[in-house]
Amino acid sequence: MIAKIVPIKSLRKSNFTALVNYLTDTKGTSERVGRITATNCFTDELTASLLEIQNTQAMNTRARSDKTFHLILSFPENERLSDTDLNAIEARFCDALGFSEHQRISVVHEDTDNQHIHIAINKIHPRKLTIHNPYYDYKIVAKVCEQIEHEYGLIQVNHETRIDKTERIIQDIEFNAGIESLLGWIQRECIDDIRQADTWKDLHQALKNHGLKIKERGNGLVFVAGNGIAVKASSVDRSLSKPNLIKRLGAFVPAIDTSQINIQSAQASKSKANHYQPRPLQNKVDTYKLYERYQQQQTNAASWRKDQWLKLREHRNRLIERAKHEARSKRSVIKHVQVGPLGKKALYAAVSLQFKTTLDEIKRDYREAYTQLKTDSRKMAWLDWLTIEARNGNNEALLVLRTRSKRGNGTGAALGDYIAGYKYNNIQYRNNNIESVTKDGTVFYRVGTTAVRDDGKRLFVCKQNVDNSLADVLQIAIDKYGNHLSVNGSDDFRKSVAQAAAQNRIRVTFDDPELERRRSQLMKYALFQKRSKTSTYRRSL
């Protein structure tokens, strides 16, 4: 498991109510928000608990730091813990951090591949009204994580802080964006050539061979690619910081920039294939056509956004000119009105006030329209575009998302109630009633009253209202995996699946002998009940 303390760097952002409102927002999906629990409050009702915590924080007027502690506990994708275990783990963390008596609200999120729980804690003690800031909280959290992993038999994760900050940055950028970063590309492709340079001339030549330049920016140096993307030299490697390079190569000498060299460099850049270009990180699936389509759509969207912005600006300018013309016309009429100086002054003031009011309205409408335009046509990231395509039924985009996932080969045990089969490469999914698609290719949709989480290998079933729609879920599993299925999870769920298969006479078998024997018995009992009713009806006739 992973425990993350979310820092609140600004006192203005330390708003407990705003944090809980964000955590409890369903965002249009039924599976995003799971269990909501209020602890150490006089009531379990959410609104009343928020008011109580807000009043408690307001009674401490001396604290200058943030009064809210935000902790996230995340579990690997195959680990789904019960509410009882989550409550116990939450209490362990709060006790270790010194918040056992403090008010808190916890929210479980189920809309991602990793089950995770957000814990919003009030740092102000409800009786003492003093603020508590844990000392070395990240060490406490790491220690508790190791203990809980051992006690609950969870997947063990390295909780030690990594020394190589560059590696962490590269992994975060590339995993979240799905695009190869300039920082990672330099690390993989040209770091050795850069380190072997003995003079600034050799360094400039090595960089030019890879389509890069090194420039001064502020007090340091940056590597700049041909497309204008730049990265700090010290971020690539500490030995490439400006002080270290000056110590090794002497005073900084910029590259000679002449027209002839630029022409040669342009020719070289065309002939070289090892220059940096943002491309999807994908090894198993060819994403060339998809990425080309994505780039074309983004280019078209940018062009359309620019055209619409120009139309908005022209419309605003026309309205302003019309308002100015009307104001001038009114002033010319006032000149010929037979009134005294005070009367004309009042008329001019009224015209001026009306013009300013109209001008403010025009500018306000323009700002609102421009903001809406940017929202409707904002630049879309590669992974976000893939999720939208997958939601619209593009199986190729769904396959790309699933192959970039860090999931195993499906042989490991997974926790939770789910139905699986043996056709793990089947990427077909139910494309109606879809609620969301994650960046790892997990599809959330509804089957009757039951929410299903389809990760391509398993159909996880929500615990609520299971019995009413299990027959439909079984039919979907048969379409995906065939008539021989594997049912895993709690005993109640397995029994419900067997009963649904028997009652609805679904042609299916289970790999578990005990469950298959139960299904056969229920099927025979259902047939016996039907025959008994039929014979009773005939005798009554």
Salt bridges, closest charged atoms under 4 A:
ASP66 OD2 - LYS123 NZ 3.12
GLU77 OE1 - ARG407 NE 2.80
ASP83 OD1 - ARG35 NE 3.84
GLU90 OE2 - ARG104 NE 2.68
GLU101 OE1 - HIS125 NE2 2.74
GLU101 OE1 - ARG127 NH2 3.16
GLU110 OE1 - ARG80 NH1 2.52
ASP111 OD2 - ARG32 NE 3.72
ASP113 OD1 - ARG407 NH2 3.21
GLU149 OE2 - HIS159 NE2 2.86
GLU151 OE1 - ARG92 NH1 2.84
GLU174 OE2 - ARG188 NH2 2.68
GLU180 OE2 - ARG188 NH2 3.15
ASP193 OD2 - HIS210 NE2 2.99
GLU216 OE2 - LYS242 NZ 2.87
ASP237 OD1 - ARG195 NH2 2.82
ASP384 OD1 - LYS439 NZ 3.53
GLU389 OE1 - ARG293 NH2 3.00
GLU435 OE2 - ARG446 NH1 3.90
ASP440 OD1 - ARG404 NH1 3.22
ASP454 OD1 - ARG402 NH2 3.90
ASP454 OD2 - LYS480 NZ 3.43
ASP455 OD2 - ARG458 NH2 3.17
ASP512 OD2 - ARG494 NH2 2.14
GLU516 OE2 - ARG519 NH2 2.64
